[in-house]
């Protein structure tokens, strides 16, 4: 097995179990079953290792969103499915869950920055989809950066904040909310 890949897998497991702050290079080396020096052959420090893992998580997030887009479906349904997949990934991916927990409990700066990188990637994805829809005439002209921000925040709120005090919304109900409050406003007259 590729040692570099083995180290990345071990680091992701460590960060997923213990969080960024509590993970150490010694611990990652033990999980990877390599010497600490082997890690430094590939990565300068824990921060560089963490950065690569976050880059992989960003790629995984974009892939989840992209795979939800189907050319034969209406724009709003595609966007809903893409956002739903992204938020579900964030909700179920062990690393994403642990990092979100660490930010809430410890407000660890590198973790906050990592989650912001992921959110920025999602915002860029949504904005590009909105730009394409404007260009195709599927929705009216708008400030796609603002609409993307609002849509992502609404999804996060409906899944994470809503579920604290209410029963989880079904995917169909979320689509209904998205269509009523966002897409109706974006439809061309």
N, C-alpha and C positions, 0 to 999 in steps of 0.2 A: 504494500500500500504506500502511496505517496506520503512522505513524512509531513510535508507542508499541509496537505489536506487533513491528515490525521491531527495535526496541531490545531488547525482551524475548527475541526469538529469538536475537539476536546475543549477548546476555548468557548465555543458556543454552548456546549453542555454546562460548563462552569458558570458562565454568565447567566444562563437560563435557570440554574439551580440556586446560585448564591448572589446573583446580581453583579454589577460591574465593580462596585466598591469593595466587596468582600472577596472577589476573585483575585488570586495572585498568580504570578508566573510559575511559582513552585507548584501550586495546585494544578494548574493547566498541564504542566509537564508530567505530573503524576497521573492525571487522567489520560493523557496521550501516551503514557508509558515511554517517555523519552527523557533525556537529561535536560536540565534547564538551559544549558548551553546550546542545545539543538534548537530550541525556540529562538534564541538570539541569532542563530544562523539565518533565519528567515525573517524575523521581525525585530526591530530595534527595541521595542518595549511593549508593554501591555496596551498602551494607547493605540499604537499602530495595528496591533492585532485586533483590537476592538473596532477600529475604523474599517478594516477589511470585512469584518463580520457584518457591520452595519451596511456597507456597500452591497453585500450579498443579500441582505434583508430588503434593501431598497429595490434591488433587481427582482427579487421574489414578489414584492408588492406590485411592481409595475406589470409583471407577468400575470399575476392574478387579475389585475384590472383589465389588461389587454385581452386575456382569454375570455372575458365575459362579454366582449363586443362581438355581435353577430350582424353582418351586413343586412340581413333580411328583417331585422326588427326596427321599430321606431326609435328615434334618437333618445327620447326620455327613458324608454325601457332599457336600452343599452347602458345609458349612464347610471341608471338605478342599479342595474346588475353589477356594473363595474365597482361602484361605490360600496355596494353591499358586500362584494367579495373582499375588498380592501379592509373594510371594517371587521368582517368576520375573521380575516387573517390576523388582524391586530388583536382580536378578542381571544383567539384560540392558539396562536403561535406562542410556544413556551417562552421564547426570548422576549418577544414583544410584551407579553403579559408581565414578566418579571421586571422589565425595564420601566414599564408604566407604574408598577408598584413602587419601584425604587425612587422614581421621580416624586411620587406623592409622599413617601415616607421620609426620604433623605434629601431630596432636591439635588442630587449629584449632578454637577455641571456637565461632565462629558455625556451623561445619559440624556440629560435635557437637550443637549445639542444633537445627539443622535436621533432622538424622537422628532426633533424639528427638521432634520434632514429627510426623514421618512415622510413627514407631513408635507414638506415642500415638494417632494417628488410626486405625491398624490395631487397636490394643488396644480402642479404643472401639467400632469396628465389630464385632469379634468378641464383645465383651461384650454388645452390643445383640442380636446373633444368639442368643447363649446365653440372654439374658433372654427373648426371644421363644419359644425352645424350652421353657424352664421354664414360661412362661405357657400354652403350648399343651399341656403335659403330655408333650412328646416326650422330655424328660430330667428327672431328679430335681432337686429344689431343691439349689442349691449356691452357693458364693461365686463368682459369675460373673466378678468382677474378677480373682480369683486364677487361675481356670481359663483365662480369656482370656490372661493373662500367660504361664502355663505353655505353652499351646498355641502361641502365637506364638514363644516361645523354643525350643520343641522343633522347630518347622519351620525356623527359622533355623539351628539346630544341625545338623539332618539335611541341609540343603542346603549350607550354607557350611562348617561344621566337618567333617562326615563326608567331604565330597568332597576334603578336603585329603589324606587318607590312603587313601581307598577309592573304588571305582567309584561313580559317581552312582546314586542310587536312582531307580528308575522311579516314575512317578506312582502306579501301582497298589500298589507295595510301600509307599509312604508312606501310602496310604489304609489298608492293612492294619495298619501300625504305629499310626496314629491310632486306628483302631477298637479294636485290642487294648488299648492302654495308656490311652487317654483315654475313648473312647465307651463301652467296656464298664463303666467305673466310673461313668459318668453315666446309664446306662440305668435306667429305673424298674424296680424288682423285680417 
